[in-house]
Amino acid sequence: MDIITLARELGQALQKDQRYIDYSAAKLANDEDTELQKSIADFHSIQMELRALTASGGDASEIQRLNTKLTELYTEITSTPHMMAFENARTELDSLLESINFIITCAANGQDPMTCPDTPPAGCGGSCAGCSGCG
């Protein structure tokens, strides 16, 4: 079996993993939450308005007002149950992907993929370019 086929099988296995299933469900819940989507659209609209005002050297008090509104809206968005569930699920999926990538990177660096750790050692940024600290 060639390596690309194995990668595709790994992709299929990933999509059966509970962390991926939880992430997909949380993403769908966010997408279907019309109030949340309106808040996100409002956030982006204010963000664009703020950028334009800042770039044009606009009124400092209006810039401050928009900054305050943006911060309030961000807090509101990130504290919704759907967004909190999504962020937790995304963190779990990202952790799984980091582990997969680290194992593959270790193997590409000549280590035994069956015995290398699931995660980079503490303090490691995950980039193995020029590093000999893991082996």
KOLKOLZA-326637 format. One line per field, with one value per residue: x, y negated, z negated of N, C-alpha, C in turn. Coordinates in steps of 0.2 Angstrom, whole numbers. Example, Ala and Ser with C-alpha at 12.3 -4.5 7.8 and 13.67 -1.06 7.14 Angstrom:
BEGIN
npx 66 64
npy 28 11
npz -39 -35
capx 62 68
capy 22 5
capz -39 -36
cpx 66 64
cpy 16 0
cpz -39 -39
***
This chain:
BEGIN
npx 4 3 10 1 -11 -12 -12 -24 -33 -29 -35 -49 -50 -48 -59 -69 -66 -70 -67 -66 -79 -86 -81 -86 -100 -101 -97 -107 -118 -114 -115 -128 -134 -143 -143 -130 -123 -127 -121 -108 -107 -110 -99 -88 -91 -91 -77 -71 -76 -69 -56 -55 -58 -47 -37 -39 -37 -46 -59 -54 -62 -72 -66 -62 -74 -79 -69 -72 -85 -82 -74 -84 -93 -85 -83 -96 -99 -89 -93 -105 -114 -114 -102 -92 -93 -89 -75 -69 -70 -63 -51 -48 -48 -37 -27 -26 -23 -10 -3 -3 4 16 21 22 32 42 45 49 61 68 66 58 41 33 37 40 35 18 16 25 40 39 40 44 42 37 42 54 64 81 83 89 84 74 78
npy 6 -11 -27 -38 -32 -27 -39 -44 -34 -37 -49 -46 -38 -48 -56 -48 -48 -53 -66 -73 -71 -78 -91 -94 -93 -104 -115 -115 -118 -131 -137 -136 -144 -157 -170 -170 -170 -183 -191 -189 -193 -207 -210 -209 -219 -230 -229 -231 -244 -251 -249 -256 -269 -271 -270 -282 -292 -295 -302 -302 -299 -292 -281 -276 -273 -263 -253 -249 -244 -234 -226 -222 -215 -205 -198 -195 -186 -176 -170 -163 -148 -140 -144 -142 -128 -125 -130 -123 -110 -112 -114 -102 -94 -100 -97 -83 -83 -89 -79 -69 -75 -77 -64 -59 -68 -64 -52 -55 -60 -50 -43 -29 -27 -20 -21 -34 -49 -54 -68 -84 -87 -96 -113 -113 -120 -113 -113 -105 -108 -109 -105 -94 -89 -80 -67
npz 0 4 -2 -1 0 -13 -20 -17 -22 -36 -37 -35 -47 -56 -55 -61 -74 -90 -94 -82 -78 -88 -87 -74 -76 -85 -77 -68 -76 -79 -67 -64 -73 -73 -80 -86 -74 -68 -78 -76 -63 -65 -73 -64 -55 -63 -66 -53 -50 -61 -57 -45 -50 -58 -49 -42 -50 -59 -71 -88 -99 -93 -88 -100 -105 -96 -98 -111 -109 -101 -109 -119 -111 -107 -119 -122 -111 -113 -125 -123 -125 -113 -107 -116 -118 -105 -105 -114 -109 -97 -102 -107 -95 -89 -97 -95 -81 -82 -89 -80 -69 -76 -78 -65 -60 -69 -64 -51 -54 -57 -69 -78 -74 -82 -95 -98 -107 -110 -110 -108 -118 -133 -131 -118 -103 -92 -80 -71 -63 -62 -75 -88 -99 -103 -99
capx 0 7 9 -5 -17 -12 -14 -32 -36 -29 -40 -55 -50 -49 -66 -72 -63 -75 -65 -68 -86 -88 -79 -91 -106 -101 -97 -114 -122 -113 -117 -136 -136 -144 -141 -123 -120 -128 -116 -101 -107 -109 -92 -84 -93 -87 -70 -70 -77 -64 -50 -56 -58 -41 -32 -40 -35 -53 -60 -51 -67 -76 -61 -62 -81 -79 -65 -76 -90 -79 -72 -90 -96 -81 -84 -102 -98 -85 -96 -111 -113 -112 -95 -88 -92 -85 -68 -67 -70 -58 -44 -47 -46 -30 -22 -25 -19 -3 0 -2 9 22 23 24 38 48 46 52 67 72 64 53 35 29 39 41 30 12 17 32 42 38 45 46 37 34 46 60 70 87 83 91 83 70 80
capy 0 -17 -31 -42 -28 -27 -45 -44 -30 -40 -54 -42 -36 -54 -58 -43 -49 -57 -73 -76 -71 -83 -97 -95 -95 -111 -119 -115 -121 -138 -139 -136 -148 -164 -175 -170 -172 -190 -194 -188 -198 -214 -211 -210 -225 -235 -229 -235 -252 -253 -249 -262 -275 -272 -272 -288 -296 -298 -305 -298 -297 -287 -275 -273 -270 -257 -248 -247 -240 -228 -222 -220 -210 -199 -195 -192 -180 -170 -167 -160 -141 -136 -146 -139 -121 -125 -132 -117 -104 -114 -113 -94 -92 -103 -93 -77 -84 -90 -73 -65 -78 -76 -57 -59 -72 -60 -46 -58 -62 -43 -39 -24 -30 -16 -22 -41 -51 -57 -75 -86 -88 -103 -119 -112 -123 -108 -113 -101 -111 -111 -103 -87 -88 -74 -60
capz 0 5 -8 0 -2 -20 -23 -16 -28 -42 -36 -37 -54 -60 -54 -65 -80 -94 -95 -76 -78 -93 -83 -68 -79 -88 -72 -65 -81 -78 -60 -64 -78 -69 -84 -86 -67 -68 -82 -72 -57 -68 -75 -58 -52 -67 -65 -46 -51 -65 -53 -40 -53 -61 -43 -39 -55 -61 -77 -93 -103 -89 -88 -107 -106 -92 -101 -117 -107 -98 -115 -122 -107 -107 -125 -121 -107 -116 -131 -122 -126 -107 -105 -121 -116 -99 -106 -118 -104 -92 -106 -108 -89 -87 -101 -91 -75 -84 -90 -73 -66 -79 -77 -58 -60 -72 -59 -45 -57 -58 -75 -78 -76 -87 -102 -99 -111 -107 -110 -109 -125 -136 -129 -111 -98 -87 -74 -72 -59 -65 -82 -89 -106 -104 -98
cpx 4 5 3 -11 -18 -14 -22 -35 -35 -34 -47 -56 -51 -56 -71 -71 -69 -73 -67 -76 -89 -87 -85 -98 -106 -101 -103 -118 -121 -116 -125 -138 -137 -142 -134 -120 -121 -123 -110 -101 -106 -102 -87 -85 -90 -80 -68 -71 -71 -57 -50 -55 -51 -36 -33 -39 -41 -53 -58 -57 -71 -72 -62 -69 -82 -75 -69 -81 -88 -77 -78 -93 -92 -82 -91 -102 -95 -88 -103 -109 -111 -104 -90 -87 -88 -77 -65 -66 -64 -51 -43 -44 -39 -25 -21 -21 -11 0 1 4 16 25 25 31 44 50 51 60 71 70 58 46 31 31 40 35 24 13 24 34 40 43 46 40 34 38 52 65 76 88 85 89 78 73 85
cpy -6 -22 -36 -39 -28 -33 -46 -40 -33 -46 -52 -41 -43 -57 -53 -44 -54 -64 -76 -76 -77 -90 -99 -97 -102 -116 -120 -119 -129 -140 -140 -141 -155 -170 -176 -173 -180 -194 -194 -193 -205 -215 -212 -217 -231 -235 -232 -242 -255 -254 -255 -268 -276 -274 -279 -294 -299 -300 -300 -295 -292 -281 -272 -269 -263 -251 -245 -242 -234 -223 -219 -214 -204 -195 -191 -185 -174 -167 -164 -152 -138 -138 -143 -132 -120 -125 -126 -111 -106 -113 -106 -92 -94 -99 -86 -78 -86 -84 -69 -68 -77 -68 -56 -62 -68 -55 -49 -60 -56 -40 -34 -27 -26 -18 -30 -44 -54 -65 -78 -87 -95 -108 -118 -116 -119 -108 -110 -103 -113 -109 -96 -85 -82 -67 -58
cpz 0 -1 -7 -2 -10 -23 -22 -21 -34 -42 -38 -44 -58 -60 -58 -72 -84 -94 -88 -76 -83 -90 -78 -71 -82 -83 -68 -69 -80 -72 -60 -69 -75 -74 -85 -79 -66 -72 -79 -66 -59 -70 -69 -55 -56 -66 -58 -47 -55 -61 -48 -44 -56 -55 -41 -44 -58 -69 -83 -97 -100 -89 -95 -108 -102 -95 -107 -115 -104 -104 -118 -118 -107 -113 -125 -117 -110 -122 -130 -123 -119 -106 -110 -120 -110 -100 -110 -113 -99 -96 -106 -101 -87 -91 -97 -85 -77 -86 -84 -69 -69 -78 -70 -57 -63 -67 -53 -48 -59 -65 -73 -79 -81 -94 -103 -103 -107 -106 -111 -116 -127 -133 -122 -107 -93 -81 -75 -67 -63 -72 -83 -96 -108 -103 -102
***
